[in-house]
Amino acid sequence: MSQSFDIAVIGATGTVGETVVQVLEERNFPVGNLHLLASIESAGHSVPFRGKNVRVR
């Protein structure tokens, strides 16, 4: 059985947050659930991750 991790990225729409999401995808990190958190202004936007759009909260 392979292990996966639930990940929360705070500031997901900022430069560092976008880089974290990109590195998780590039390195094929075993992500179970990806939770993207950002400011109220960014809430509702989507960020691409592994062929899907993940909504920012």
N, C-alpha and C positions, 0 to 999 in steps of 0.2 A: 504494500500500500504506500502510495506517495503522499508526502506531507504537503499541505498548503497552508498559507497564512492569510488572515484577514488584515488588510493594510488600510490605514487612514493617512491621507496626505493633506496636511493643513497648509493652506495657501496654494492650492492646486493650480490656480490660474496665473500665479506669479512666475517669475523666471526660475527660481529654485524648485518650486512645485512641479512645473512643466518638465524640468530636467529629471526630477525623481521619477515621474511617470514614464518618461522616455527610457531611463536606465532599467526600470523594472521590466519593460517590454523587451528591450534589446538583450538583456541577460537572461530572459526567459525565467524570471523569478517565479516560484510557485505561488501565485496569488489566488486565494480562495475568493474573497470578496474585496473589491476595491471601493473605498469610500473617499470621495473627493470633497474637501471642505474649503470654503473660501468666504470672502466678504459677502455681504448682502447684495452688493452690486453685481457680483459674479454668479450668485445663486441662480440655478436654472439653465446656465450654459452647459454645453456638453464638451467633453474631452475625449478624443479617440484613444482607445486602448484595445489592442489585439482584435482589430476589425469591428469593434463595437463602439458606440458612443456612450460614455458614462456621464451621467448627470451630476453636476456640481451642486452641493448643498451648502 
